Amino acid sequence: MPPPRVPTKADRYHPAAFVEMLLSSLLGLVASLVLSIDAVKLAADPNAALSCNISDTISCAKVGLTWQANLLGFPNAFLGLIAEPVVITIAVAALGGVRFPRWFMISAQVVYSIGLAFAYWLFYEAYFVIGALCPWCLAITVTTTLVFASMTRVNILEGHLGAGTKRLLERPLRLGADVAGVIVFVAVLAAMVLYKYV
């Protein structure tokens, strides 16, 4: 029986995208863990002093005590503890040379698209309705945006989202249009936060 083949450099596709997914998901996992611990503290004592309670408007506690932070009946951060390890596994496996089938990558795209929509709904609620922002929640919003962009890039360039989509968007992606778009988008978010809360 021949020994297992060691993946070569040629087997590793879109390494920058998967490195970004790995790093962003690790940060997202840390943020989810901190928020989960804080949620337990708030459940025991709604007046608990959390490390990210900076002011009345920059406060994890103020956001964490709302119904929006517990939409499904438990802290939203628990979802991050489930989702982020999956993305980390996909990124590590891809960097090791694993190529996932089209159905798997499309499924991951759909699930992560739902996650992105959820993250921005929470940002909207915090920014316009609750009137306070949670620094760790903002970190998750940014990392979710970065992972979504990289996953979408891979799926387009691999043709998982259709040959027509690849033909239309391959050149702009190769020129870094998606990277520039994400930078501008995150800059707009940062400007919104600074304008209203700093």
C-alpha positions as CSV (number, residue, x, y, z in Angstrom):
1,M,0.0,0.0,0.0
2,P,1.6,3.3,-1.1
3,P,2.1,6.0,1.5
4,P,-0.4,8.9,1.5
5,R,0.5,11.7,-1.0
6,V,1.7,14.9,0.6
7,P,0.0,17.9,-0.8
8,T,2.2,20.0,-3.0
9,K,2.2,23.8,-3.5
10,A,0.2,23.3,-6.7
11,D,-2.6,21.6,-4.7
12,R,-3.1,24.7,-2.5
13,Y,-5.6,27.0,-4.2
14,H,-6.5,30.6,-3.3
15,P,-4.1,30.5,-0.3
16,A,-4.5,34.2,0.5
17,A,-8.3,33.9,0.7
18,F,-8.2,30.9,3.0
19,V,-5.5,32.5,5.2
20,E,-7.8,35.5,5.6
21,M,-10.7,33.2,6.4
22,L,-8.6,31.4,9.0
23,L,-7.4,34.5,10.7
24,S,-10.8,36.2,10.6
25,S,-12.6,33.1,12.0
26,L,-10.1,32.8,14.8
27,L,-10.8,36.4,15.8
28,G,-14.5,35.8,15.5
29,L,-14.2,32.7,17.7
30,V,-12.4,34.7,20.4
31,A,-15.1,37.4,20.2
32,S,-17.8,34.8,20.4
33,L,-16.2,33.2,23.4
34,V,-15.8,36.5,25.2
35,L,-19.5,37.4,24.4
36,S,-20.7,34.0,25.6
37,I,-18.8,34.4,28.9
38,D,-20.3,37.9,29.3
39,A,-23.8,36.5,28.5
40,V,-23.4,34.0,31.4
41,K,-22.3,36.8,33.7
42,L,-25.3,39.0,32.7
43,A,-27.7,36.1,33.2
44,A,-26.4,35.8,36.8
45,D,-26.2,39.5,37.4
46,P,-27.7,42.1,35.0
47,N,-25.7,44.8,36.6
48,A,-22.4,43.0,36.1
49,A,-19.5,45.2,35.1
50,L,-18.1,43.9,31.8
51,S,-14.6,44.9,30.5
52,C,-16.1,46.3,27.3
53,N,-18.6,48.6,29.2
54,I,-16.8,51.9,28.2
55,S,-19.7,54.3,28.3
56,D,-23.5,54.4,27.9
57,T,-23.2,54.1,24.2
58,I,-20.2,51.7,23.9
59,S,-21.5,48.9,26.2
60,C,-21.6,45.1,25.7
61,A,-24.0,44.9,28.7
62,K,-26.5,47.4,27.3
63,V,-26.6,45.4,24.0
64,G,-26.4,42.0,25.7
65,L,-29.5,42.6,27.8
66,T,-31.8,43.2,24.8
67,W,-34.1,40.7,23.1
68,Q,-32.1,41.2,19.9
69,A,-29.0,39.7,21.5
70,N,-31.0,36.6,22.4
71,L,-33.1,36.3,19.3
72,L,-33.4,32.5,19.3
73,G,-33.9,32.2,23.1
74,F,-30.2,32.0,23.9
75,P,-27.2,34.4,23.4
76,N,-26.4,35.0,19.7
77,A,-22.8,34.5,20.6
78,F,-23.4,30.7,21.0
79,L,-24.0,30.6,17.2
80,G,-20.4,31.9,16.7
81,L,-19.1,29.1,18.9
82,I,-20.7,26.7,16.5
83,A,-20.0,28.4,13.1
84,E,-16.5,29.7,13.5
85,P,-14.8,26.3,14.1
86,V,-16.5,25.1,10.9
87,V,-14.9,27.9,8.9
88,I,-11.6,27.3,10.6
89,T,-11.7,23.7,9.6
90,I,-12.6,24.5,5.9
91,A,-9.7,27.0,5.7
92,V,-7.1,24.7,7.3
93,A,-8.2,21.8,5.1
94,A,-8.1,24.0,1.9
95,L,-4.6,25.3,2.8
96,G,-3.6,21.6,3.2
97,G,-4.7,20.8,-0.3
98,V,-8.3,19.6,0.1
99,R,-10.7,20.7,-2.6
100,F,-14.3,20.6,-1.5
101,P,-17.0,19.5,-3.9
102,R,-19.3,22.1,-5.5
103,W,-22.4,21.2,-3.4
104,F,-20.4,21.6,-0.2
105,M,-19.0,25.1,-1.1
106,I,-22.4,26.3,-2.3
107,S,-24.0,25.0,1.0
108,A,-21.3,26.9,2.9
109,Q,-22.0,30.0,0.8
110,V,-25.7,29.9,1.5
111,V,-25.2,29.3,5.3
112,Y,-22.6,32.1,5.6
113,S,-24.8,34.4,3.6
114,I,-27.5,33.9,6.2
115,G,-24.9,34.6,8.9
116,L,-23.8,37.8,7.1
117,A,-27.5,39.0,6.9
118,F,-27.9,38.2,10.6
119,A,-24.7,40.1,11.6
120,Y,-25.9,43.2,9.7
121,W,-29.4,43.0,11.1
122,L,-27.8,43.0,14.6
123,F,-25.6,46.0,13.6
124,Y,-28.6,47.9,12.3
125,E,-30.6,47.1,15.5
126,A,-27.6,48.2,17.7
127,Y,-26.9,51.4,15.7
128,F,-30.4,52.6,15.0
129,V,-32.7,51.0,17.6
130,I,-30.7,50.1,20.8
131,G,-28.5,53.2,20.6
132,A,-25.4,51.4,21.8
133,L,-22.6,49.4,20.3
134,C,-20.7,46.4,21.6
135,P,-17.0,46.3,20.5
136,W,-16.9,42.5,20.3
137,C,-20.1,42.5,18.3
138,L,-18.5,45.0,15.9
139,A,-15.5,42.7,15.6
140,I,-17.8,39.8,14.6
141,T,-19.5,42.0,12.0
142,V,-16.2,42.9,10.4
143,T,-14.8,39.3,10.5
144,T,-18.1,37.9,9.1
145,T,-17.8,40.4,6.2
146,L,-14.2,39.4,5.5
147,V,-14.9,35.7,5.6
148,F,-18.0,36.1,3.3
149,A,-15.9,38.1,0.8
150,S,-13.2,35.5,0.7
151,M,-15.6,32.6,0.4
152,T,-17.5,34.3,-2.4
153,R,-14.2,35.0,-4.2
154,V,-13.2,31.3,-4.0
155,N,-16.7,30.2,-5.2
156,I,-16.7,32.6,-8.1
157,L,-13.2,31.8,-9.3
158,E,-13.8,28.0,-8.9
159,G,-17.0,28.3,-11.0
160,H,-19.2,27.1,-8.2
161,L,-21.6,30.0,-8.7
162,G,-21.9,29.4,-12.4
163,A,-19.7,29.7,-15.5
164,G,-21.4,33.0,-16.5
165,T,-20.6,34.5,-13.1
166,K,-17.0,33.4,-13.4
167,R,-16.6,34.9,-16.9
168,L,-18.2,38.2,-15.8
169,L,-16.3,38.6,-12.5
170,E,-13.0,36.8,-12.9
171,R,-11.0,39.7,-14.3
172,P,-12.2,42.3,-11.7
173,L,-11.5,39.8,-8.9
174,R,-8.0,39.1,-10.2
175,L,-7.4,42.8,-10.2
176,G,-8.5,43.0,-6.5
177,A,-11.9,44.7,-7.0
178,D,-13.4,42.7,-4.1
179,V,-10.5,43.6,-1.8
180,A,-10.9,47.3,-2.6
181,G,-14.7,47.0,-2.1
182,V,-14.4,45.4,1.3
183,I,-11.9,48.0,2.4
184,V,-14.2,50.8,1.4
185,F,-17.2,49.1,3.0
186,V,-15.4,48.5,6.3
187,A,-14.2,52.1,6.2
188,V,-17.8,53.3,5.8
189,L,-18.8,51.2,8.8
190,A,-16.0,52.7,10.9
191,A,-16.9,56.2,9.8
192,M,-20.5,55.6,10.9
193,V,-19.4,54.3,14.3
194,L,-17.0,57.2,14.8
195,Y,-19.5,59.8,13.7
196,K,-22.3,58.6,16.1
197,Y,-20.5,57.2,19.1
198,V,-17.0,58.8,19.4
